[in-house]
């Protein structure tokens, strides 16, 4: 090949020198879908487009390990991966998107100190995720706390520690009992893991207080469903149920909270009143309200898209993850479930199809069958069914932790080190008081992801 031909080939491979001349791709949300989409865009476009990621957090949060932060197994920064490190060539905007103008192709945002900004886009990836699902139950918004982010996990860790400490010094037996009673509503992934790991954590805390030697540490798990983990295979549900009951958790299926009061909850069906100072709301999630505010067609709060993730009539917009009602071709007539597994794979497809729309690669349609699920129950207990093979005990724990390490975009050594230290050292029972209850109200939307 002649030298001139080599030079021309190199020039064609080099990106344009001016970022102003490049197409602009804006990714809203840096959770499983958004982070994966941004990573894929950076890899596929390689400087041939300007990539901007907007999220109100400066990090990707690995939500599946949030319960382990709440019980002190992992330190909070272990599951928070900085965006400037994991998405090095992207422009990171730390702010909350308030408005998307689909006609003008602009995104408006507000930062944490009240500053505002606006960006125009050539392609938009909407991956804003979900927020707590509230039900019209009296008192829940006032007296319950959710579990969707680091602030809630840190608050719950301090709160559990404080309740055990206050119970240890209480002279009234009724107060001791109420402070040692913890109620979790919702027996899906989050609620099951919080109850299982919280029961072990508070039992360890109570063991350090002689005055609580004869006081039972009571955990209740409530759900209107017929079984725990109702969305998963019955064998996983049975394994998780057995672990919960072994740890003393009072599992009440077909029952929930009818009313929350300052120092107790009233249950449905029986009108039983349970004295408690702790109500953890893990009922579920709903799409971020921003999706409805955009003004495009939605289905149950999720943006209507095709199997290519594009919005009809607006091919420059793709949506993925919890924000999108992606048709599930493996179950005709339904949308894909709101899971991290779907969000991650949809994020990868969003990157592929956006790059293809800019002339790099070929688009594809979304099709994905579940590869199995893992449920971390703390200690040596877990439930998993990789490729449909049901596992429990140490085998499930090994698969579960291996899956999490492979899925995390960073901090793997730190997480593995914390797990090792937790296996050989006692946890530190201290309430730091860095997050107060008023800072994590249930009705406030958590960080968009």
C-alpha positions as CSV (number, residue, x, y, z in Angstrom):
1,X,0.0,0.0,0.0
2,X,1.3,3.4,-0.9
3,X,2.2,5.9,1.8
4,X,-0.4,8.3,0.5
5,X,-3.1,5.6,0.8
6,X,-2.0,4.9,4.4
7,X,-2.3,8.5,5.3
8,X,-5.7,8.8,3.8
9,X,-6.8,5.7,5.7
10,X,-5.5,7.1,9.1
11,X,-7.3,10.4,8.5
12,X,-10.6,8.6,7.8
13,X,-10.2,6.7,11.1
14,X,-9.5,9.8,13.2
15,X,-12.4,11.7,14.8
16,X,-13.1,15.3,13.8
17,X,-11.0,17.7,15.9
18,X,-13.9,20.0,16.9
19,X,-16.5,18.8,19.4
20,X,-18.9,21.4,18.1
21,X,-19.2,19.6,14.7
22,X,-20.0,16.2,16.3
23,X,-23.5,14.8,16.8
24,X,-24.6,15.2,20.4
25,X,-26.0,12.2,22.3
26,X,-27.5,12.9,25.7
27,X,-28.1,10.1,28.1
28,X,-30.5,10.9,30.9
29,X,-29.9,8.6,33.9
30,X,-26.9,6.7,35.0
31,X,-28.4,3.5,36.5
32,X,-28.1,0.1,35.0
33,X,-29.7,1.1,31.7
34,X,-28.2,4.6,31.3
35,X,-24.7,3.6,32.5
36,X,-24.6,0.6,30.2
37,X,-25.8,2.7,27.3
38,X,-23.2,5.4,27.9
39,X,-20.5,2.8,28.1
40,X,-21.6,1.2,24.9
41,X,-21.8,4.5,23.1
42,X,-18.3,5.5,24.1
43,X,-17.0,2.1,22.9
44,X,-18.9,2.1,19.6
45,X,-18.6,5.7,18.6
46,X,-15.0,6.2,19.7
47,X,-14.9,10.0,19.6
48,X,-17.2,10.3,16.6
49,X,-20.0,11.8,18.7
50,X,-20.2,13.9,21.8
51,X,-21.6,11.9,24.7
52,X,-23.2,13.7,27.7
53,X,-24.6,11.9,30.8
54,X,-27.0,13.7,33.1
55,X,-27.8,12.2,36.6
56,X,-28.4,13.9,39.9
57,X,-25.7,11.6,41.4
58,X,-22.1,11.7,40.5
59,X,-21.9,7.9,40.6
60,X,-23.4,4.7,39.4
61,X,-25.2,2.9,42.3
62,X,-25.1,-0.9,42.4
63,X,-28.6,-1.3,44.0
64,X,-28.6,-5.1,44.5
65,X,-26.0,-4.8,47.3
66,X,-27.8,-1.9,49.1
67,X,-29.1,-4.3,51.9
68,X,-25.5,-5.2,52.7
69,X,-24.7,-1.5,53.3
70,X,-27.7,-1.3,55.6
71,X,-26.4,-4.1,57.8
72,X,-22.7,-3.0,57.7
73,X,-21.3,-5.8,55.5
74,X,-20.2,-3.3,52.9
75,X,-19.2,0.3,53.3
76,X,-21.4,2.7,51.3
77,X,-18.7,3.8,48.8
78,X,-18.2,0.2,47.8
79,X,-21.3,0.1,45.7
80,X,-20.9,3.7,44.3
81,X,-18.8,3.8,41.2
82,X,-17.7,7.4,40.2
83,X,-19.0,8.3,36.7
84,X,-15.9,10.4,35.9
85,X,-13.9,7.2,36.3
86,X,-16.2,4.6,34.7
87,X,-17.2,6.9,31.8
88,X,-14.0,8.8,31.3
89,X,-14.6,10.2,27.8
90,X,-18.2,11.3,28.5
91,X,-19.3,14.8,29.7
92,X,-20.8,14.3,33.1
93,X,-23.6,16.7,34.3
94,X,-24.6,16.3,37.9
95,X,-28.1,17.6,37.9
96,X,-31.8,16.5,37.9
97,X,-33.6,16.7,34.5
98,X,-36.7,18.8,34.9
99,X,-38.0,19.1,31.4
100,X,-37.5,17.5,28.0
101,X,-38.7,19.5,24.9
102,X,-39.1,16.9,22.2
103,X,-39.8,19.5,19.5
104,X,-36.9,21.8,20.3
105,X,-34.7,18.7,21.2
106,X,-33.5,20.2,24.4
107,X,-33.1,18.9,28.0
108,X,-33.3,21.3,30.9
109,X,-31.8,20.4,34.3
110,X,-31.2,21.8,37.8
111,X,-28.1,21.1,39.9
112,X,-27.9,20.4,43.6
113,X,-27.3,24.1,44.4
114,X,-30.2,25.5,42.4
115,X,-28.3,26.3,39.2
116,X,-29.9,25.5,35.9
117,X,-28.8,24.5,32.5
118,X,-30.0,23.4,29.1
119,X,-28.5,21.1,26.5
120,X,-29.6,20.4,22.9
121,X,-29.3,16.9,21.5
122,X,-29.3,15.0,18.2
123,X,-30.0,11.7,19.9
124,X,-31.6,11.2,23.4
125,X,-31.4,8.1,25.5
126,X,-34.0,8.2,28.3
127,X,-33.0,5.9,31.2
128,X,-34.4,7.7,34.2
129,X,-35.4,4.5,36.1
130,X,-38.0,4.4,38.8
131,X,-39.1,5.7,42.2
132,X,-40.9,4.4,45.3
133,X,-44.4,3.1,44.7
134,X,-46.8,4.7,47.2
135,X,-50.2,3.2,48.1
136,X,-53.1,5.1,49.7
137,X,-52.4,3.6,53.1
138,X,-53.0,6.1,56.0
139,X,-49.9,7.2,57.8
140,X,-47.4,5.4,55.6
141,X,-46.0,8.5,54.0
142,X,-45.5,10.0,57.5
143,X,-44.1,7.1,59.4
144,X,-42.5,4.7,56.9
145,X,-39.2,4.9,55.1
146,X,-38.3,3.5,51.7
147,X,-35.2,1.7,50.6
148,X,-34.0,2.9,47.2
149,X,-30.7,4.7,47.8
150,X,-27.7,5.1,50.0
151,X,-29.3,7.7,52.3
152,X,-32.1,5.3,53.1
153,X,-29.6,2.4,53.7
154,X,-27.4,4.6,56.0
155,X,-30.5,5.8,57.9
156,X,-31.8,2.3,58.4
157,X,-28.4,1.1,59.6
158,X,-28.3,3.9,62.2
159,X,-32.0,3.4,63.1
160,X,-31.7,-0.3,63.8
161,X,-28.6,0.3,65.9
162,X,-30.3,3.1,67.8
163,X,-33.4,1.0,68.5
164,X,-31.4,-1.8,70.0
165,X,-29.4,0.7,72.1
166,X,-32.6,2.4,73.3
167,X,-34.3,-0.9,74.0
168,X,-31.3,-1.9,76.2
169,X,-31.8,1.1,78.5
170,X,-35.6,1.1,78.5
171,X,-37.2,0.2,81.8
172,X,-40.7,-0.4,80.4
173,X,-41.0,-4.0,79.0
174,X,-43.5,-2.8,76.4
175,X,-41.1,-0.2,75.1
176,X,-38.3,-2.8,74.9
177,X,-40.5,-5.0,72.9
178,X,-41.7,-2.3,70.5
179,X,-38.2,-1.1,69.8
180,X,-37.1,-4.6,69.1
181,X,-39.9,-5.1,66.6
182,X,-39.1,-4.3,62.9
183,X,-41.8,-4.4,60.2
184,X,-41.0,-4.7,56.5
185,X,-43.8,-4.4,53.9
186,X,-43.1,-6.0,50.5
187,X,-41.7,-9.5,50.0
188,X,-40.0,-8.9,46.6
189,X,-36.3,-8.7,46.1
190,X,-35.6,-5.8,48.4
191,X,-38.0,-6.6,51.2
192,X,-36.9,-10.2,51.4
193,X,-33.2,-9.3,51.5
194,X,-33.7,-6.5,54.1
195,X,-35.7,-8.7,56.4
196,X,-33.3,-11.6,56.1
197,X,-30.1,-9.6,56.6
198,X,-31.7,-7.2,59.1
199,X,-32.8,-10.1,61.4
200,X,-29.2,-11.4,61.6
201,X,-27.8,-7.9,62.1
202,X,-30.1,-6.9,65.0
203,X,-29.6,-10.3,66.6
204,X,-25.9,-9.6,66.7
205,X,-26.4,-6.1,68.1
206,X,-28.7,-7.4,70.8
207,X,-26.2,-10.1,71.8
208,X,-23.9,-7.4,73.1
209,X,-26.5,-6.1,75.6
210,X,-27.1,-8.3,78.6
211,X,-30.4,-6.5,79.3
212,X,-31.8,-7.8,76.1
213,X,-30.9,-11.4,76.7
214,X,-34.5,-12.5,77.2
215,X,-36.1,-10.0,74.8
216,X,-37.0,-11.5,71.4
217,X,-35.9,-9.5,68.4
218,X,-38.9,-9.7,66.2
219,X,-39.0,-9.1,62.4
220,X,-42.2,-9.2,60.4
221,X,-42.4,-9.5,56.6
222,X,-45.8,-8.6,55.1
223,X,-47.1,-8.9,51.5
224,X,-50.5,-9.4,49.9
225,X,-48.9,-12.0,47.6
226,X,-49.3,-15.7,48.3
227,X,-45.5,-16.2,48.8
228,X,-42.2,-14.4,49.2
229,X,-40.5,-13.4,45.9
230,X,-43.7,-13.9,44.0
231,X,-42.1,-12.9,40.7
232,X,-39.5,-15.7,40.8
233,X,-39.5,-19.4,40.5
234,X,-41.3,-21.2,43.4
235,X,-38.1,-23.1,44.3
236,X,-36.3,-19.8,45.0
237,X,-39.3,-18.6,46.9
238,X,-39.2,-21.7,49.1
239,X,-35.5,-21.4,49.8
240,X,-35.8,-17.7,50.8
241,X,-38.9,-18.5,53.0
242,X,-37.0,-21.2,54.8
243,X,-34.0,-18.9,55.5
244,X,-36.4,-16.2,56.8
245,X,-38.2,-18.5,59.1
246,X,-34.9,-20.0,60.4
247,X,-33.8,-16.5,61.4
248,X,-37.1,-16.0,63.3
249,X,-38.8,-13.7,60.7
250,X,-42.6,-13.7,61.1
251,X,-43.6,-14.1,57.4
252,X,-47.2,-13.0,56.8
253,X,-48.4,-13.5,53.3
254,X,-51.8,-12.3,52.2
255,X,-51.5,-9.5,54.8
256,X,-50.2,-5.9,54.8
257,X,-50.5,-2.7,56.7
258,X,-53.9,-1.0,56.9
259,X,-52.6,2.0,58.8
260,X,-49.4,3.3,60.2
261,X,-49.3,5.2,63.5
262,X,-46.5,6.9,65.4
263,X,-45.6,3.9,67.5
264,X,-47.5,1.0,65.9
265,X,-49.0,-0.4,62.7
266,X,-52.4,-1.8,62.2
267,X,-52.6,-4.9,60.0
268,X,-55.2,-5.8,57.3
269,X,-57.6,-8.7,57.7
270,X,-57.3,-9.0,61.5
271,X,-56.9,-5.4,62.6
272,X,-54.1,-6.5,64.8
273,X,-51.9,-3.7,66.2
274,X,-48.2,-4.3,66.2
275,X,-46.2,-1.9,68.4
276,X,-43.1,-0.8,66.6
277,X,-40.8,2.1,65.9
278,X,-39.7,0.7,62.5
279,X,-41.6,0.5,59.3
280,X,-39.6,-0.2,56.1
281,X,-41.6,0.2,52.8
282,X,-40.4,-2.1,50.1
283,X,-43.7,-2.5,48.2
284,X,-42.3,-1.8,44.8
285,X,-41.4,0.9,42.2
286,X,-43.0,3.0,39.6
287,X,-41.5,4.8,36.6
288,X,-39.9,8.2,37.3
289,X,-42.6,10.9,36.9
290,X,-40.4,12.6,34.3
291,X,-41.6,10.0,31.8
292,X,-45.2,11.2,32.1
293,X,-44.2,14.8,32.0
294,X,-42.5,14.5,28.6
295,X,-45.9,14.3,26.8
296,X,-45.2,11.2,24.7
297,X,-47.5,8.0,24.8
298,X,-47.0,5.9,28.0
299,X,-48.2,2.5,29.2
300,X,-48.6,2.3,33.0
301,X,-46.2,5.2,33.3
302,X,-43.6,3.8,31.0
303,X,-42.7,5.3,27.7
304,X,-44.1,3.3,24.7
305,X,-41.3,2.1,22.5
306,X,-40.8,-0.5,19.8
307,X,-38.5,-3.5,20.0
308,X,-35.8,-1.2,18.7
309,X,-36.3,0.9,21.8
310,X,-37.2,4.0,19.6
311,X,-40.3,6.2,20.3
312,X,-42.8,6.1,17.4
313,X,-42.7,9.4,15.6
314,X,-39.4,10.4,17.3
315,X,-36.7,8.1,16.1
316,X,-34.1,10.4,17.7
317,X,-35.4,9.3,21.1
318,X,-34.8,5.8,22.6
319,X,-35.8,4.7,26.0
320,X,-34.7,1.7,28.1
321,X,-34.9,0.2,31.6
322,X,-37.7,0.9,34.0
323,X,-38.7,4.1,32.0
324,X,-39.6,2.1,28.9
325,X,-42.4,-0.3,28.1
326,X,-40.3,-2.5,25.9
327,X,-42.3,-5.3,24.1
328,X,-41.4,-8.7,25.5
329,X,-41.2,-10.9,22.4
330,X,-40.8,-13.9,24.6
331,X,-44.2,-13.1,26.1
332,X,-46.3,-11.6,23.4
333,X,-48.6,-8.8,24.6
334,X,-46.6,-7.8,27.6
335,X,-43.7,-5.5,28.4
336,X,-40.4,-6.6,29.8
337,X,-40.2,-6.7,33.6
338,X,-38.6,-3.8,35.6
339,X,-35.4,-5.7,36.5
340,X,-31.7,-4.8,36.4
341,X,-31.1,-7.7,34.0
342,X,-33.5,-6.3,31.4
343,X,-32.2,-2.7,32.0
344,X,-28.6,-3.7,31.5
345,X,-29.3,-5.5,28.2
346,X,-31.6,-2.8,27.0
347,X,-28.9,-0.2,27.7
348,X,-26.5,-2.2,25.6
349,X,-29.0,-2.4,22.7
350,X,-29.8,1.4,23.0
351,X,-26.1,2.1,22.5
352,X,-26.0,-0.2,19.5
353,X,-29.1,1.3,17.8
354,X,-28.1,4.9,18.5
355,X,-24.7,4.3,17.0
356,X,-26.4,2.6,14.0
357,X,-28.6,5.6,13.5
358,X,-25.5,7.7,13.2
359,X,-24.1,5.4,10.6
360,X,-22.0,3.1,12.7
361,X,-23.2,-0.5,12.8
362,X,-26.5,-2.2,12.3
363,X,-29.6,-1.9,14.5
364,X,-31.2,-4.9,16.2
365,X,-34.5,-5.7,18.0
366,X,-34.7,-6.5,21.7
367,X,-35.1,-10.1,22.7
368,X,-33.9,-11.5,26.0
369,X,-34.9,-14.5,28.1
370,X,-34.0,-14.5,31.8
371,X,-30.8,-16.2,32.5
372,X,-31.8,-16.8,36.2
373,X,-31.9,-14.8,39.4
374,X,-29.9,-14.4,42.5
375,X,-31.1,-13.4,46.0
376,X,-28.5,-12.4,48.6
377,X,-29.8,-13.4,52.1
378,X,-26.6,-12.6,54.1
379,X,-24.0,-14.8,55.7
380,X,-23.7,-18.2,53.9
381,X,-27.3,-18.1,52.7
382,X,-28.6,-17.2,49.3
383,X,-31.0,-18.4,46.6
384,X,-30.1,-18.6,42.9
385,X,-31.1,-20.4,39.8
386,X,-28.5,-19.8,37.1
387,X,-29.7,-21.0,33.8
388,X,-32.7,-22.6,35.6
389,X,-30.6,-24.7,38.0
390,X,-31.9,-24.1,41.6
391,X,-29.2,-23.6,44.2
392,X,-29.2,-22.8,47.9
393,X,-26.6,-22.5,50.7
394,X,-22.9,-22.1,50.0
395,X,-23.3,-22.9,46.3
396,X,-25.9,-20.2,45.9
397,X,-23.8,-17.8,47.9
398,X,-20.8,-18.4,45.6
399,X,-22.9,-17.9,42.5
400,X,-24.6,-14.9,43.8
401,X,-21.5,-13.1,44.9
402,X,-19.7,-14.1,41.7
403,X,-22.5,-12.7,39.7
404,X,-22.5,-9.4,41.6
405,X,-18.7,-9.0,41.2
406,X,-19.0,-9.6,37.4
407,X,-21.9,-7.2,37.1
408,X,-20.3,-4.3,38.9
409,X,-18.5,-1.7,36.7
410,X,-15.9,-1.1,39.4
411,X,-14.9,-1.5,43.0
412,X,-14.7,-5.3,42.7
413,X,-11.6,-5.7,44.9
414,X,-13.0,-3.4,47.5
415,X,-16.3,-5.3,47.7
416,X,-14.6,-8.7,47.8
417,X,-12.3,-7.4,50.6
418,X,-15.3,-6.2,52.7
419,X,-16.9,-9.6,52.3
420,X,-13.7,-11.3,53.5
421,X,-13.4,-9.0,56.5
422,X,-17.0,-9.5,57.4
423,X,-16.4,-13.3,57.4
424,X,-13.6,-13.0,60.0
425,X,-14.2,-9.8,62.0
426,X,-17.3,-8.6,64.0
427,X,-19.2,-5.7,62.5
428,X,-18.9,-2.3,64.1
429,X,-22.1,-1.5,66.0
430,X,-22.1,2.3,65.9
431,X,-24.8,4.8,64.9
432,X,-23.1,7.7,63.1
433,X,-26.2,9.8,62.8
434,X,-25.2,11.2,59.4
435,X,-28.7,10.8,57.9
436,X,-31.8,11.8,59.9
437,X,-35.3,10.5,59.3
438,X,-36.5,13.8,58.0
439,X,-33.8,13.6,55.2
440,X,-35.3,10.4,53.7
441,X,-39.1,10.9,53.6
442,X,-40.9,8.1,51.8
443,X,-42.8,10.4,49.4
444,X,-39.7,12.1,48.1
445,X,-38.4,10.7,44.8
446,X,-35.0,9.0,45.2
447,X,-32.0,9.6,43.0
448,X,-32.9,8.9,39.4
449,X,-31.2,6.0,37.9
